[in-house]
């Protein structure tokens, strides 16, 4: 029985399709960025009036709920920092499940996703 040659044309087409198919590009999630904008803007405002140490203190206080100056935990501070970030992560996750990010990528819009 004669040996069969592998169809080279088919395998080359397959490799071309794989190479063209998916290129990872750096993107920015607007929902998560929007969530982080709230505590960052508050920290910048504190920096203008009270200095860099108070700005870092305010940012960590809003993200964790822990007040560094008193050593106490207050959950209401997390509403100003961590809650918007988690909302942005949730929106990003839902948009990914619905295929919105894939549609944006196929439309050719660079550096943007929800």
Backbone bond lengths (Angstrom), bond angles and torsions (degrees), N, CA, C in turn:
res aa  C-N    CA-C-N  psi(-1)  N-CA   C-N-CA  omega(-1)  CA-C   N-CA-C  phi
1 X - - - 1.435 - - 1.527 108.85 -
2 X 1.320 116.22 136.09 1.465 121.83 -176.81 1.522 110.35 -79.33
3 X 1.332 114.19 145.94 1.464 119.26 178.07 1.525 108.94 -78.21
4 X 1.325 114.40 143.68 1.464 119.40 179.75 1.521 110.09 -95.49
5 X 1.307 114.56 139.16 1.455 119.66 176.16 1.517 110.49 -84.27
6 X 1.308 115.87 143.45 1.455 120.30 178.20 1.531 108.71 -72.57
7 X 1.297 116.09 140.20 1.453 120.89 -179.64 1.537 108.66 -74.45
8 X 1.319 116.46 103.79 1.462 121.98 -174.98 1.522 110.84 -70.49
9 X 1.320 117.08 -36.20 1.459 120.65 -177.70 1.528 111.36 -61.01
10 X 1.294 117.73 -42.45 1.456 121.56 -179.50 1.518 111.24 -64.79
11 X 1.320 117.60 -44.31 1.466 119.46 -178.14 1.525 110.90 -68.15
12 X 1.332 118.93 -33.44 1.460 120.27 177.36 1.521 111.21 -67.32
13 X 1.323 116.99 -40.48 1.454 119.92 178.08 1.523 110.65 -63.22
14 X 1.313 115.95 -38.96 1.458 120.51 179.07 1.523 110.38 -64.18
15 X 1.333 117.21 -42.36 1.459 120.24 179.31 1.528 111.62 -66.25
16 X 1.328 117.57 -37.85 1.454 120.27 177.10 1.523 110.87 -62.67
17 X 1.320 116.86 -41.68 1.452 121.35 -179.99 1.524 110.38 -64.13
18 X 1.319 116.81 -39.44 1.463 120.20 178.84 1.522 110.30 -66.44
19 X 1.318 117.92 -43.33 1.460 120.87 -178.95 1.525 112.12 -65.60
20 X 1.321 117.70 -39.24 1.451 121.01 -179.13 1.526 112.08 -77.41
21 X 1.305 117.82 -25.61 1.454 122.72 -167.19 1.500 116.88 -59.73
22 X 1.306 119.72 -53.12 1.454 119.39 -168.99 1.519 110.35 -140.37
23 X 1.302 115.62 118.36 1.454 121.33 175.71 1.516 107.51 -120.76
24 X 1.303 116.66 122.09 1.452 120.44 -179.43 1.523 109.93 -78.23
25 X 1.310 116.00 126.25 1.447 121.83 178.60 1.527 107.89 -122.19
26 X 1.311 117.66 146.03 1.467 118.44 178.12 1.525 110.29 -69.69
27 X 1.318 116.04 132.99 1.451 121.13 179.91 1.525 109.40 -130.74
28 X 1.308 115.75 164.03 1.451 122.30 179.91 1.522 108.01 -119.88
29 X 1.313 116.24 127.55 1.451 120.59 177.70 1.523 109.18 -83.74
30 X 1.321 116.22 116.38 1.457 120.69 -176.46 1.529 112.36 -69.40
31 X 1.323 118.56 -32.64 1.460 120.58 -179.51 1.529 110.66 -67.12
32 X 1.315 117.14 -44.45 1.464 120.37 -179.92 1.524 109.82 -69.67
33 X 1.322 116.94 -39.81 1.457 120.83 177.47 1.529 110.81 -62.27
34 X 1.318 116.20 -39.99 1.467 120.29 177.04 1.513 112.06 -65.44
35 X 1.332 117.33 -35.73 1.457 120.66 176.75 1.511 112.45 -66.14
36 X 1.328 116.85 -38.17 1.461 120.80 179.34 1.524 112.26 -75.85
37 X 1.325 117.42 -16.38 1.464 118.95 -177.50 1.525 112.18 -66.77
38 X 1.322 117.90 -32.32 1.471 120.87 -178.20 1.528 111.72 -63.56
39 X 1.345 120.56 -56.13 1.467 117.97 -179.71 1.531 113.39 -68.55
40 X 1.328 117.73 -28.74 1.467 119.64 179.30 1.524 110.13 -69.78
41 X 1.330 118.37 -42.01 1.463 121.36 178.43 1.523 110.28 -63.81
42 X 1.327 116.89 -40.25 1.466 119.49 177.14 1.522 111.16 -63.89
43 X 1.317 117.19 -40.59 1.468 120.41 179.21 1.525 110.94 -66.50
44 X 1.325 117.87 -36.89 1.465 120.83 177.71 1.526 110.63 -66.04
45 X 1.331 116.88 -40.61 1.460 119.85 177.59 1.525 111.33 -64.20
46 X 1.314 117.60 -40.10 1.464 120.85 176.58 1.520 109.88 -65.67
47 X 1.321 118.26 -38.02 1.466 122.09 179.12 1.534 111.34 -61.33
48 X 1.331 116.16 -38.90 1.464 119.63 -179.25 1.526 111.88 -61.46
49 X 1.328 117.26 -37.24 1.457 120.42 -173.33 1.526 114.34 -103.33
50 X 1.346 118.15 -24.49 1.473 118.66 -172.42 1.522 114.29 -125.90
51 X 1.324 119.60 -7.98 1.457 120.16 177.19 1.519 113.35 103.44
52 X 1.349 114.21 174.48 1.462 120.99 -172.80 1.526 112.55 -72.04
53 X 1.323 118.13 -36.43 1.472 119.10 -178.03 1.517 110.99 -67.09
54 X 1.323 116.78 -40.06 1.461 119.33 177.45 1.530 111.60 -70.24
55 X 1.322 116.87 -30.60 1.468 120.13 177.92 1.534 110.27 -65.82
56 X 1.339 117.29 -45.70 1.465 120.04 176.67 1.520 111.37 -64.10
57 X 1.315 115.89 -39.39 1.460 120.42 178.17 1.526 110.61 -61.62
58 X 1.347 116.72 -43.68 1.460 121.32 179.40 1.523 111.54 -65.18
59 X 1.337 116.85 -41.23 1.471 120.09 -179.67 1.526 110.88 -64.30
60 X 1.328 117.66 -47.10 1.468 119.46 179.50 1.525 111.24 -67.34
61 X 1.328 116.15 -33.94 1.468 119.84 177.57 1.526 110.27 -63.56
62 X 1.321 117.83 -43.30 1.459 121.06 -178.98 1.530 112.46 -72.35
63 X 1.312 118.01 -29.49 1.464 119.98 -178.14 1.522 112.77 -84.68
64 X 1.324 117.39 -33.11 1.469 119.61 -175.11 1.523 113.95 -110.00
65 X 1.330 117.55 -22.74 1.458 120.72 -176.69 1.518 112.62 87.67
66 X 1.308 117.39 -5.66 1.467 122.55 -179.74 1.522 109.06 -92.06
67 X 1.325 116.39 124.75 1.461 121.18 179.60 1.523 107.68 -90.45
68 X 1.333 118.92 112.43 1.465 120.70 -175.63 1.524 114.18 -65.08
69 X 1.332 117.95 -31.91 1.467 119.72 -176.22 1.523 112.15 -71.95
70 X 1.337 117.83 -37.32 1.469 120.69 -178.08 1.522 112.64 -100.57
71 X 1.342 116.96 -21.30 1.456 120.30 -178.99 1.518 113.31 79.42
72 X 1.318 117.42 19.46 1.467 121.53 -179.16 1.527 110.25 -110.44
73 X 1.338 114.18 160.07 1.464 121.13 179.30 1.520 108.79 -107.87
74 X 1.342 115.89 130.18 1.461 122.41 176.46 1.523 108.08 -131.62
75 X 1.332 116.14 117.03 1.462 120.68 -176.95 1.523 112.21 -70.05
76 X 1.320 118.82 -23.89 1.466 120.29 -177.97 1.535 112.20 -67.20
77 X 1.325 117.96 -24.15 1.464 119.67 176.26 1.531 111.30 -69.72
78 X 1.313 116.41 -29.23 1.466 119.85 179.92 1.531 111.59 -67.78
79 X 1.325 117.73 -21.65 1.456 120.95 177.00 1.525 111.43 -65.46
80 X 1.332 116.57 -26.29 1.458 120.45 -179.31 1.515 112.42 -88.51
81 X 1.333 118.71 -16.79 1.458 119.73 -175.69 1.515 114.26 -124.01
82 X 1.319 116.52 -58.84 1.454 119.82 -173.99 1.526 112.73 -76.49
83 X 1.317 117.49 -34.14 1.463 120.46 -178.31 1.530 112.98 -62.87
84 X 1.339 120.66 -45.43 1.476 118.79 176.20 1.528 113.24 -64.24
85 X 1.328 116.97 -34.17 1.470 119.74 178.54 1.520 110.11 -66.80
86 X 1.321 117.41 -44.80 1.466 120.56 178.92 1.531 111.20 -66.20
87 X 1.334 117.13 -33.84 1.462 120.20 173.84 1.521 111.69 -63.11
88 X 1.321 116.96 -40.86 1.462 121.33 177.15 1.514 112.23 -64.75
89 X 1.331 116.79 -39.47 1.469 120.95 177.45 1.525 110.00 -65.10
90 X 1.324 116.53 -40.68 1.466 120.63 178.98 1.530 111.16 -64.86
91 X 1.315 117.54 -43.99 1.469 121.15 177.76 1.523 110.63 -62.20
92 X 1.331 116.60 -41.88 1.464 121.01 178.23 1.523 111.19 -61.98
93 X 1.319 116.66 -41.01 1.472 121.36 -179.73 1.533 110.72 -65.85
94 X 1.323 117.18 -44.67 1.467 121.15 179.68 1.528 110.80 -65.32
95 X 1.335 117.07 -40.07 1.470 120.04 178.40 1.524 110.56 -64.46
96 X 1.332 117.19 -35.92 1.457 120.29 176.70 1.516 111.91 -66.55
97 X 1.335 116.61 -38.83 1.468 120.36 179.38 1.529 111.29 -67.79
98 X 1.318 116.81 -36.04 1.469 120.78 -178.82 1.526 112.88 -78.76
99 X 1.328 116.92 -13.49 1.461 120.58 178.45 1.509 114.18 88.59
100 X 1.317 117.06 14.75 1.463 120.33 -179.48 1.526 110.40 -66.22
101 X 1.333 117.04 -42.39 1.464 120.52 -179.92 1.522 111.54 -64.00
102 X 1.311 117.55 -37.44 1.462 121.10 178.31 1.522 110.32 -66.06
103 X 1.327 116.77 -40.15 1.462 120.51 178.77 1.533 111.00 -65.63
104 X 1.329 116.57 -38.66 1.463 120.40 177.78 1.528 109.76 -64.75
105 X 1.321 116.82 -41.46 1.469 120.40 179.69 1.525 111.16 -66.03
106 X 1.332 118.21 -40.38 1.451 121.00 179.80 1.524 112.07 -70.38
107 X 1.320 117.04 -25.33 1.461 120.46 176.86 1.518 111.54 -74.20
108 X 1.332 116.00 -13.47 1.458 120.01 176.56 1.506 114.28 87.53
109 X 1.326 117.43 19.29 1.471 120.45 178.91 1.534 107.79 -81.94
110 X 1.335 118.12 118.86 1.470 119.79 -175.78 1.527 112.62 -83.16
111 X 1.320 115.78 152.01 1.468 125.13 170.59 1.515 114.99 57.31
112 X 1.301 119.49 24.07 1.452 121.18 -176.95 1.510 110.59 -139.15
113 X 1.311 115.74 135.17 1.465 122.44 169.25 1.506 108.24 -156.32
114 X 1.300 115.84 164.47 1.466 119.76 -177.71 1.509 109.21 -95.00
